[in-house]
Amino acid sequence: MAPSQASGPTADPDGHEDRLRRFATIWSRAVFPVTATSLTRSEVEEHLLPLARQLSESLHARPFDPQMAQRIGAGLVEVHCTDPEALTRTLGVIDSYLVLYCGDAGAADLAVEESRARCSRLQHAVAAGFAQGLRDRTLAEQEAIARSSLQARTDAVHALHATETRLRAVFEGAAIGIGIVDLGGHVLEVNETLTRMFGGLEHHVRAKRVTEWVHPEDRPHIGQLYRELIRGEREHFRVEKPFFRHDGTVLWTNLTMSLLRDPEGSPQYLLALLEDTTERRLLNLRLRYEATHDALTGLPNRTLFFERLEKALTAGGDSRFGLCYLDLDGFKAINDSLGHATGDRLLVEVADRLQSCATAPGEMVARLGGDEFVALTTGPDTEYEVGELASRILSALGMPIRVDGREFTVRGSIGIVEGPARGRTTAEVLRSADITMYRAKSAGGNRYELADPELDARAITRHGLTTALPAALERGEFFIEYQPLIHMGDGTVHGAEALVRWSHPQHGVLGPDQFIPLAEHTGLIVPLGRWVLQEAVRQARYWQEHRTEGVPLRINVNLSPTQLQHPGLVTDTVAVLERAGLEPGALCLEVTESALIGADEGLLRPLRQLAELGVDIALDDFGTGYSNLANLRRLPVSVLKLDRSFTKGMQHAPVDPVDLKIVEGIVSLAHSLELAVTVEGVETGVQADQLRELGCDTAQGWYYARPGPPDKLHSLSLADAI
């Protein structure tokens, strides 16, 4: 036996053509003993050499197309290698020697795994081409036999003996099964090939009438075709038909039934020609299984699942369905830390457990890919059953799994879609299930959530906004509104906070809370934040040039956590200031308290550099996080922006004494650390007076002015206050 290709080819000093001829020699030696031909082995080798060259070219073709190899299977039939053993030996030679002798013929050598995969697919194509070639040849023989039989019967009146001899030779020597049946359905004669096809017992074939050879998988119209044939209304028909052998096994055939008429033209006999297609059918079933099942877990794959889901959604009537979309929590960490081999074994165990959860009629489990699985249930009670199915899945996953001596506890998040089948598409159902699954994951995982059309619509809208963000920035759909910062001592405008808005073509004007988190998630916050900084600084410089009285206005710009970590923060900010001609002291960058909780020196360094240049740093939303007040001393901030939650109780008299004490303490602490205090969300005069008495430095809110265009900055109107 030759060494397996898996060990890889050894160095071969010979040229490609020599190795190709050596491969053809091995091939001819394998198939020649089972080839019914008058050719010598050397002549067979010469016929196989072009086929070997085609195999080599197919192996290295780019793009790879295994269908080219079907001509090679047909070529075997053309050189009379029609014995099934010839195909078996050919596939064995290709499997053992093709990559060994022809694996390095391409311009760029293929990897061993890819060569083996291509070789396997070429074997399938050769087998398919062989089967098709043999079938074409057999069909041609069938027609020739039918014509010969009919002619022999016709000539029997004039030359009965000669005709009988010729007919008997054809009848007995045919490679396909032949039977002659009378119009009553009784089997009169069968040849040896047909007898072997049915298990070798002739009396078993003759004992039944043709109409008794029924099978559950018979096509419904086959009976009608047979009746038309015996009435003389048609000359022949061809169908695929299964038969039961005497041992209970199934014989699949291509059945051709032809009508034989007497000299007067009346129906007399039926000629049955049967081609055994059992092996080909089994091969097709095997290929179908491989195409519709996951290679790792053996579960139905995405293709088969979509077929089942489509069938469930088009069932009609009052049918319902329930779908569980499962994603394992934290599986990527297992793959990254322990390797994909361990992850694969874990997936196999998970698949087995999921399979055990979906055993009822109408239930199935499939693997979509990676660590994503789906479970489908159909029937009238899916509203209850799908929840039970999800609970069983979570319970099964909760049991520890041992892999390679390690014990794992697997958790999963499940999105459930359930409802009437009509009016749904597979894409809509899968999208809803996927959105719902991520909602379950966001809620902590190890749980299931039910689909909610309203929440789905929000998620789809968020996705649409996310994809539209880059183009929106390029098209100039963003604009800035400014909300004044009021000096609480004299009520003058101290500065303004720049607040970005999105003028969306479909959704209208969107506030920052609707798109800033999306920009953070996609990384677009960096170019968007740079644009806001440029526009705000340019506007501040314009105010300075056109303002003739009072102190210069300060512009406040929000800085996101992603921007804070961007390496170009300092250089970008300095460049923007220098380009606009604005002093650093006229700019205040606002950073949320949550972004600085636990910040190390590396994160604080760019803020320190900006503060040293004269840029003010404001700690925004102060009080909403859990930072230690003592940490304020190490932060490079000069302004505290007190969150509105502390001052909400001061909007109306009497003022909440607890809020009063808290704000008083924060203001006192800030001033002791030489920090200015700005208050957000001032909405009433009572609130403004109280904050002024507590010593707050600046304030902003609807009491003074709502955010607006830059030319309205100095037009404060208390009519906007609530």
C-alpha positions in Angstrom: 0.0 0.0 0.0 1.3 3.5 -0.8 1.7 6.0 2.0 -1.3 8.3 2.7 -1.3 11.7 1.2 -1.7 13.1 4.7 2.0 12.5 5.3 2.7 15.0 2.5 4.7 14.4 -0.7 8.4 13.8 -0.5 10.9 15.8 -2.6 10.6 14.6 -6.2 13.5 15.5 -8.5 11.5 14.6 -11.6 9.5 17.1 -13.6 5.8 17.4 -13.5 5.2 15.5 -16.7 7.1 12.5 -15.4 5.2 12.5 -12.2 1.9 12.8 -14.2 2.8 9.8 -16.3 3.7 7.8 -13.2 0.3 8.6 -11.8 -1.3 7.5 -15.0 0.7 4.2 -14.8 -0.5 3.5 -11.3 -4.1 4.3 -12.4 -4.0 2.0 -15.4 -2.5 -0.8 -13.3 -5.4 -0.4 -10.8 -8.3 -0.4 -13.3 -7.0 -2.6 -16.1 -7.8 -6.0 -14.4 -11.5 -5.0 -14.1 -11.8 -3.4 -17.5 -13.7 -5.2 -20.2 -11.6 -4.1 -23.2 -9.5 -5.4 -26.0 -6.9 -2.7 -25.4 -3.5 -3.5 -23.8 -2.6 -2.0 -20.4 -0.2 0.4 -22.1 -3.0 1.5 -24.4 -5.3 2.0 -21.5 -2.5 4.1 -19.9 -2.4 6.3 -22.9 -6.1 6.9 -22.7 -5.9 7.7 -19.0 -2.9 10.1 -19.4 -5.1 13.1 -20.7 -7.6 12.4 -17.9 -4.8 12.5 -15.3 -3.7 15.8 -16.8 -7.2 17.2 -16.4 -7.3 16.0 -12.8 -4.0 17.8 -12.1 -5.4 21.0 -13.7 -8.6 20.7 -11.8 -6.7 20.3 -8.5 -4.9 23.6 -9.0 -7.6 25.5 -10.8 -8.3 29.0 -9.5 -11.1 29.5 -9.0 -11.5 25.8 -8.0 -14.3 24.1 -9.9 -14.8 20.4 -9.0 -17.4 20.1 -11.8 -14.6 19.9 -14.3 -13.8 16.4 -12.9 -17.1 15.1 -14.0 -15.7 14.8 -17.5 -13.1 12.5 -16.1 -15.7 10.1 -14.7 -17.4 10.1 -18.0 -14.1 9.5 -19.7 -13.7 6.3 -17.7 -16.9 5.0 -19.2 -15.7 5.9 -22.7 -12.6 3.7 -22.3 -14.9 0.8 -21.2 -14.0 1.1 -17.4 -17.7 0.5 -16.5 -17.3 -2.0 -13.8 -18.2 -0.5 -10.3 -14.8 -1.9 -9.1 -13.1 0.3 -11.7 -14.7 3.4 -10.1 -13.7 2.2 -6.6 -10.1 1.7 -7.7 -10.0 5.0 -9.5 -11.2 6.8 -6.4 -8.6 5.0 -4.3 -5.8 6.0 -6.7 -7.0 9.6 -6.7 -7.2 9.6 -2.9 -3.8 8.0 -2.4 -1.7 9.5 -5.3 -3.2 12.6 -6.8 -1.8 15.1 -4.3 1.4 13.0 -3.9 2.3 13.3 -7.6 0.4 16.4 -8.8 0.2 18.4 -5.6 2.9 21.0 -6.5 2.0 21.6 -10.2 0.5 25.0 -9.6 2.1 28.4 -9.8 1.6 28.6 -6.1 1.6 25.4 -4.1 -1.5 24.6 -2.2 -1.6 24.0 1.5 -1.9 20.3 2.4 -5.3 20.8 4.0 -6.6 22.6 1.0 -5.1 20.0 -1.4 -6.8 17.2 0.6 -10.1 19.1 0.6 -10.0 19.7 -3.1 -9.0 16.1 -3.7 -12.0 14.9 -1.8 -14.4 17.1 -3.8 -12.7 15.9 -7.0 -13.5 12.3 -6.0 -17.1 13.2 -5.6 -17.2 14.9 -9.0 -15.5 11.9 -10.7 -18.0 9.6 -9.0 -20.9 11.8 -10.2 -19.5 12.0 -13.7 -19.0 8.2 -13.8 -22.5 7.6 -12.6 -23.9 10.1 -15.2 -21.8 8.6 -18.0 -22.8 5.1 -17.1 -26.4 6.2 -16.9 -26.2 7.8 -20.3 -24.6 4.7 -21.8 -27.2 2.5 -20.1 -30.1 4.6 -21.4 -28.7 4.3 -24.8 -28.5 0.6 -24.4 -32.0 0.6 -23.1 -33.3 2.2 -26.2 -31.3 -0.1 -28.4 -32.5 -3.1 -26.5 -36.1 -1.9 -26.7 -35.8 -1.5 -30.5 -34.1 -4.8 -30.8 -36.8 -6.5 -28.8 -39.6 -5.0 -30.8 -37.9 -5.8 -34.0 -37.2 -9.4 -32.9 -40.9 -9.8 -32.0 -42.0 -8.4 -35.3 -39.6 -10.7 -37.3 -40.6 -13.7 -35.3 -43.4 -14.5 -37.8 -40.8 -14.9 -40.7 -37.8 -16.1 -38.8 -38.8 -17.3 -35.4 -35.7 -19.3 -34.7 -33.2 -16.6 -35.7 -35.1 -13.9 -33.9 -35.5 -16.0 -30.7 -31.7 -16.6 -30.7 -30.9 -12.9 -31.1 -33.5 -11.8 -28.6 -32.3 -14.4 -26.0 -28.7 -13.2 -26.4 -29.7 -9.6 -25.8 -32.1 -10.5 -23.1 -29.7 -12.5 -21.1 -26.5 -10.5 -21.7 -28.0 -7.0 -20.9 -26.4 -5.0 -18.1 -29.8 -3.8 -16.9 -32.8 -5.7 -15.6 -35.3 -6.7 -18.3 -38.8 -8.2 -17.7 -41.7 -9.1 -20.0 -45.2 -8.6 -18.6 -48.6 -9.5 -20.1 -51.4 -7.0 -20.0 -52.8 -8.6 -16.9 -49.7 -7.6 -15.0 -48.2 -11.2 -14.8 -44.4 -11.4 -15.1 -43.6 -13.8 -17.9 -39.9 -13.6 -18.2 -37.0 -11.9 -16.4 -33.3 -11.9 -17.2 -30.5 -12.7 -14.7 -29.6 -9.1 -14.1 -33.1 -8.3 -12.9 -33.2 -11.4 -10.7 -29.9 -10.3 -9.1 -31.3 -6.9 -8.5 -34.2 -8.4 -6.5 -31.9 -10.6 -4.4 -31.4 -13.6 -6.7 -34.8 -15.3 -6.3 -36.6 -15.5 -9.6 -39.8 -16.9 -8.0 -40.0 -13.9 -5.7 -40.1 -11.7 -8.8 -42.6 -13.9 -10.7 -44.9 -14.5 -7.7 -46.4 -10.9 -7.8 -48.3 -9.1 -10.4 -46.8 -5.7 -11.5 -49.7 -3.9 -9.8 -48.7 -5.5 -6.5 -45.1 -4.0 -6.5 -46.1 -0.9 -4.5 -44.0 1.2 -2.2 -44.9 4.0 0.2 -42.7 6.4 -1.8 -44.3 5.7 -5.2 -45.2 8.8 -7.1 -49.0 9.2 -7.1 -49.4 9.3 -10.9 -47.6 6.0 -11.6 -50.8 4.0 -11.6 -52.4 6.3 -14.1 -49.4 6.0 -16.4 -49.5 2.2 -16.2 -53.3 2.1 -17.1 -52.7 4.4 -20.1 -49.9 2.1 -21.3 -52.0 -1.1 -21.3 -54.8 0.7 -23.0 -52.5 1.7 -25.8 -52.9 5.4 -25.1 -49.1 5.9 -24.7 -46.1 4.0 -26.0 -43.8 4.2 -22.9 -43.1 6.1 -19.7 -40.1 6.5 -17.5 -40.2 7.1 -13.7 -38.0 6.7 -10.6 -39.5 3.9 -8.6 -38.5 2.0 -5.4 -39.2 -1.7 -4.8 -39.1 -3.9 -1.8 -36.7 -6.9 -2.0 -37.6 -10.1 -0.3 -35.4 -9.3 2.7 -37.1 -6.0 3.2 -34.4 -3.8 1.8 -35.3 -1.2 -0.8 -34.2 -1.2 -4.4 -34.3 2.1 -6.2 -34.5 2.1 -10.0 -35.0 4.1 -13.1 -38.0 2.2 -14.6 -38.8 2.4 -18.3 -42.1 0.6 -19.3 -42.7 0.2 -23.0 -45.7 -1.2 -24.9 -45.2 -4.1 -27.4 -47.9 -4.4 -30.0 -48.9 -7.4 -32.1 -48.8 -7.4 -35.9 -52.2 -5.8 -36.0 -51.0 -2.9 -33.7 -53.0 -4.0 -30.6 -51.3 -3.9 -27.2 -49.8 -7.4 -26.4 -47.0 -7.2 -23.9 -45.1 -4.7 -21.7 -41.3 -4.4 -21.7 -39.8 -3.3 -18.4 -36.3 -2.0 -18.2 -34.8 -1.4 -14.7 -31.6 0.5 -13.9 -30.4 0.0 -10.4 -29.8 3.5 -8.9 -29.7 2.5 -5.2 -26.0 3.3 -4.8 -26.3 6.6 -6.6 -29.3 7.5 -4.5 -27.4 6.7 -1.3 -24.5 8.8 -2.5 -26.9 11.7 -3.1 -28.5 11.3 0.3 -25.1 11.3 1.9 -24.1 14.5 0.0 -27.4 16.1 0.9 -26.8 15.2 4.6 -23.3 16.7 4.5 -24.7 19.9 2.9 -27.4 20.4 5.5 -25.7 19.3 8.7 -23.0 20.9 10.8 -19.7 19.0 10.4 -18.7 19.6 14.0 -21.8 18.9 16.0 -23.9 16.9 13.6 -26.9 19.3 14.2 -28.8 20.7 11.2 -27.0 23.7 9.8 -28.2 27.1 8.7 -29.3 25.8 5.3 -31.6 23.1 6.7 -32.9 25.4 9.5 -33.9 28.0 7.0 -35.8 25.4 5.0 -37.7 24.2 8.1 -38.4 27.8 9.2 -39.6 28.7 5.7 -41.9 25.7 5.7 -43.2 26.6 9.2 -43.9 30.2 8.1 -45.8 29.2 4.9 -47.8 26.4 6.5 -51.0 28.5 6.3 -54.1 28.3 8.4 -53.8 29.1 12.1 -50.4 27.6 12.5 -48.0 29.1 15.0 -44.3 28.9 15.6 -41.8 29.6 18.4 -38.1 30.3 17.9 -35.3 30.4 20.5 -32.1 32.2 19.3 -29.2 31.1 21.7 -25.8 32.7 22.0 -23.4 31.4 24.6 -22.2 34.0 27.1 -18.4 34.4 27.3 -17.5 31.6 24.8 -14.9 33.8 23.1 -12.9 33.9 26.3 -12.8 30.1 26.3 -11.6 30.0 22.7 -9.0 32.7 23.3 -7.6 31.3 26.5 -7.8 27.5 26.0 -7.8 27.2 22.3 -10.3 26.3 19.6 -9.9 22.6 20.1 -11.2 22.9 23.6 -13.9 25.3 22.4 -15.0 22.8 19.7 -15.3 19.9 22.2 -17.4 22.2 24.5 -19.6 23.1 21.5 -20.2 19.4 20.8 -21.3 18.8 24.4 -23.6 21.9 24.3 -25.1 20.6 21.0 -25.8 17.2 22.6 -27.6 18.9 25.5 -29.6 21.1 23.2 -30.6 18.1 21.2 -31.9 16.4 24.3 -34.1 19.4 25.0 -35.9 19.4 21.6 -37.3 15.9 21.3 -41.0 16.6 20.9 -42.8 16.4 17.5 -42.3 19.7 15.7 -39.1 20.7 17.6 -35.6 20.9 16.1 -32.3 22.4 17.1 -29.7 23.8 14.6 -26.3 25.4 14.8 -26.1 28.7 12.8 -22.3 29.0 13.3 -19.8 29.8 16.0 -21.5 29.7 19.4 -25.0 30.6 18.0 -27.8 28.0 18.0 -31.5 28.0 17.3 -34.4 25.9 18.5 -37.7 25.8 16.6 -41.0 24.5 17.7 -44.3 24.4 15.8 -47.8 23.6 16.6 -50.9 25.2 18.1 -49.5 25.7 21.7 -46.2 27.3 20.9 -47.0 30.4 23.1 -46.5 28.1 26.1 -44.1 25.5 24.6 -41.4 28.0 23.5 -41.0 29.3 27.0 -40.7 25.8 28.3 -38.2 24.9 25.6 -36.1 28.0 26.5 -36.2 27.0 30.2 -35.1 23.5 29.5 -32.2 24.8 27.4 -31.0 27.1 30.2 -31.4 24.4 32.7 -29.4 21.9 30.6 -26.7 24.4 30.1 -26.5 25.1 33.8 -25.1 21.7 34.6 -21.2 21.8 34.6 -19.4 20.4 31.6 -16.1 18.6 31.8 -13.7 19.0 28.9 -10.0 17.9 29.0 -10.2 17.6 32.8 -11.6 21.1 33.3 -15.0 21.9 34.5 -17.0 24.6 32.7 -20.3 26.3 33.6 -21.9 27.4 30.4 -24.4 30.3 30.3 -26.5 31.4 27.4 -28.7 34.3 26.3 -31.9 33.5 24.4 -34.1 35.7 22.3 -37.6 34.3 21.7 -39.9 35.1 18.8 -43.4 33.5 18.9 -46.6 34.0 17.1 -48.8 33.2 14.1 -46.8 32.0 11.1 -48.6 34.0 8.4 -47.3 37.4 7.3 -43.7 36.7 8.5 -40.5 36.2 6.6 -37.4 34.2 7.7 -35.3 37.4 7.6 -37.7 39.3 9.8 -38.0 36.5 12.3 -34.2 36.0 12.6 -33.6 39.7 12.9 -36.2 40.0 15.7 -34.7 37.0 17.5 -31.2 38.3 17.2 -32.2 41.7 18.6 -34.0 40.1 21.4 -31.1 37.8 22.2 -28.8 40.8 22.5 -31.3 42.4 24.8 -31.1 39.3 27.1 -27.3 39.5 26.9 -27.4 43.2 27.9 -29.6 42.4 30.8 -26.9 40.1 32.3 -27.2 36.9 30.3 -28.2 33.5 31.4 -31.9 34.3 30.7 -34.4 34.6 27.9 -36.3 37.6 26.6 -39.5 37.8 24.5 -39.5 39.8 21.3 -41.1 43.2 21.6 -42.0 44.9 18.3 -41.5 48.3 19.8 -38.1 47.5 21.1 -37.2 45.8 17.8 -38.2 49.0 16.0 -35.9 51.1 18.3 -33.0 48.7 17.7 -33.5 48.9 14.0 -33.7 52.7 14.2 -30.5 52.7 16.2 -28.8 50.5 13.6 -30.0 52.7 10.8 -28.6 55.8 12.6 -25.3 54.0 13.2 -24.9 53.2 9.6 -25.9 56.7 8.6 -23.5 58.5 10.9 -20.4 58.6 8.7 -22.3 59.9 5.7 -24.1 62.5 7.9 -20.8 64.0 9.0 -19.6 64.2 5.4 -22.9 65.8 4.2 -22.8 68.4 7.0 -26.1 67.3 8.7 -24.7 68.2 12.2 -25.1 71.6 13.7 -24.4 73.2 17.1 -26.7 75.0 19.5 -25.3 77.1 22.4 -26.7 77.4 25.9 -25.4 80.4 27.9 -23.5 80.0 31.1 -24.6 82.8 33.5 -22.4 84.4 36.1 -24.6 84.1 39.2 -23.1 87.2 40.9 -24.2 89.8 38.3 -26.4 87.7 35.8 -24.1 88.4 32.8 -23.3 85.9 30.2 -20.0 84.2 31.2 -19.8 81.8 28.3 -21.7 79.0 26.5 -21.8 75.2 26.2 -21.7 73.8 22.7 -24.4 71.2 22.2 -24.3 69.2 18.9 -27.5 68.3 17.1 -28.2 66.1 14.1 -30.6 67.3 11.4 -31.6 63.8 10.1 -33.4 63.7 6.8 -36.1 61.3 8.0 -36.2 61.6 11.8 -35.8 65.4 12.1 -33.6 67.1 14.7 -32.0 64.5 17.0 -30.5 65.4 20.4 -27.0 64.1 21.4 -28.5 61.4 23.7 -29.9 59.7 20.5 -26.6 59.5 18.6 -23.6 60.2 20.8 -23.6 56.7 22.3 -23.8 55.2 18.8 -20.8 57.4 17.7 -18.9 56.2 20.8 -19.6 52.6 19.9 -18.5 53.0 16.3 -15.5 55.2 16.9 -17.0 58.0 14.9 -17.0 60.2 18.1 -13.4 61.1 17.4 -13.9 62.9 14.0 -17.3 64.2 15.2 -15.8 65.6 18.4 -13.0 67.2 16.4 -15.6 68.9 14.2 -17.6 70.2 17.2 -14.4 71.5 18.8 -13.4 73.3 15.6 -16.9 74.9 15.1 -17.2 75.9 18.8 -13.7 77.4 18.9 -14.3 79.3 15.7 -17.6 80.6 17.1 -15.9 81.7 20.3 -13.3 83.6 18.4 -16.1 85.3 16.4 -17.8 86.4 19.6 -14.5 87.9 20.9 -13.9 89.9 17.8 -17.4 91.3 17.8 -17.9 91.9 21.5 -16.8 95.3 22.7 -17.6 95.1 26.4 -17.2 92.7 29.3 -14.8 89.9 29.8 -14.1 87.4 26.9 -16.7 84.6 26.7 -15.6 81.1 27.4 -16.7 78.1 25.3 -17.4 74.8 26.9 -17.0 71.6 24.8 -17.9 68.1 25.9 -15.1 65.5 25.7 -16.2 61.8 25.5 -14.3 58.9 27.1 -13.1 57.7 23.7 -11.8 61.1 22.8 -10.0 61.2 26.2 -8.1 58.1 25.3 -7.3 59.2 21.7 -3.5 59.8 21.3 -4.0 62.9 19.3 -6.2 64.8 21.8 -3.6 67.3 22.9 -2.1 68.0 19.4 -5.6 68.3 17.9 -6.8 70.7 20.5 -3.7 72.9 20.3 -3.9 73.0 16.5 -7.6 74.0 16.6 -6.9 76.8 19.0 -3.9 78.1 17.1 -5.8 78.0 13.8 -8.7 80.0 15.2 -6.5 82.4 17.1 -8.3 81.6 20.4 -6.5 81.8 23.8 -6.4 78.4 25.7 -8.1 80.1 28.7 -11.2 80.7 26.6 -11.8 77.0 26.2 -13.2 74.6 28.8 -13.3 70.9 28.1 -16.0 69.0 30.0 -15.3 65.4 31.1 -17.9 63.3 32.9 -17.1 62.1 36.4 -17.7 58.4 35.3 -14.9 58.7 32.7 -12.4 59.7 35.3 -13.3 57.2 38.1 -10.3 55.1 38.8 -8.3 56.9 36.0 -4.6 56.1 36.0 -1.9 58.6 35.3 -1.7 57.6 31.7 -5.3 58.7 31.2 -4.9 61.9 33.1 -1.7 63.0 31.4 -3.3 64.6 28.3 -5.7 66.5 30.6 -2.7 67.7 32.7 -0.9 68.9 29.6 -4.0 70.8 28.4 -4.5 72.3 31.9 -0.8 73.5 31.9 -1.4 75.2 28.6 -4.3 77.2 30.2 -7.3 75.1 29.1 -9.9 74.7 31.8 -11.1 71.2 32.6 -14.6 70.8 34.0 -15.7 67.6 35.9 -19.2 67.1 34.4 -22.2 65.5 36.1 -20.4 65.6 39.4 -22.1 63.5 42.0 -23.5 60.8 39.7 -20.5 58.5 40.1 -18.8 57.0 43.0 -15.5 58.9 43.0 -13.9 59.7 46.3 -14.1 63.4 47.0 -10.4 63.3 48.1 -9.5 62.2 44.6 -10.4 65.7 43.4 -7.0 66.9 44.5 -5.2 64.6 42.0 -7.5 65.5 39.0 -6.4 68.4 36.8 -9.8 70.1 37.0 -10.7 73.7 37.7 -14.5 73.5 37.5 -17.1 71.2 39.0 -20.4 70.9 37.1 -22.9 69.8 39.7 -25.4 67.3 38.4 -29.0 68.5 38.3 -30.2 65.7 40.5 -28.8 67.5 43.5 -30.7 70.7 42.8 -34.0 69.4 41.6 -35.5 69.6 45.1 -34.8 73.4 45.1 -37.0 74.3 42.2 -39.9 75.2 44.4 -40.3 76.5 48.0 -40.0 75.1 50.5 -36.5 73.8 49.5 -35.6 70.3 50.4 -33.2 70.7 53.4 -31.2 67.6 52.6 -30.5 68.8 49.0 -29.6 72.2 50.5 -27.0 70.7 52.9 -25.5 68.4 50.2 -25.0 71.3 47.7 -23.7 73.6 50.4 -21.1 71.0 51.4 -20.0 70.4 47.8 -19.7 74.1 47.0 -17.7 74.6 50.2 -15.4 71.7 49.4 -14.9 72.9 45.8 -14.0 76.4 46.8 -11.6 75.1 49.4 -9.9 73.2 46.6 -10.0 76.4 44.5 -12.5 74.9 42.1 -15.3 76.9 40.5 -18.8 75.5 40.7 -21.3 75.4 37.7 -24.8 74.2 38.2 -26.8 72.5 35.5 -30.6 72.4 35.0 -31.6 75.6 36.6 -35.3 75.9 35.7 -37.0 78.3 38.2 -36.2 81.6 39.9 -36.5 80.0 43.4 -33.8 77.6 42.4 -31.6 80.3 40.9 -31.8 82.5 44.1 -31.0 79.6 46.4 -28.0 78.5 44.4 -26.7 82.1 44.3 -27.0 82.3 48.1 -25.0 79.0 48.4 -22.1 80.6 46.5 -22.3 78.8 43.1 -20.3 80.6 40.5 -22.1 79.9 37.2 -25.3 78.3 36.1 -27.2 77.2 33.0 -30.7 76.0 32.3 -34.0 76.8 30.8 -34.6 79.5 33.4 -32.0 81.6 31.6 -32.3 80.3 28.1 -32.7 77.2 26.1 -30.0 76.0 23.7 -30.2 78.0 20.4 -28.3 79.4 17.5 -25.1 81.4 18.2 -26.6 84.8 17.3 -29.2 84.4 20.1 -26.7 83.9 22.9 -27.2 87.3 24.5 -31.0 87.4 24.0 -31.9 85.9 27.4 -35.6 85.6 28.2 -37.0 84.4 31.5 -40.2 83.5 29.6 -38.4 80.2 28.7 -38.2 79.2 32.4 -40.6 76.5 33.7 
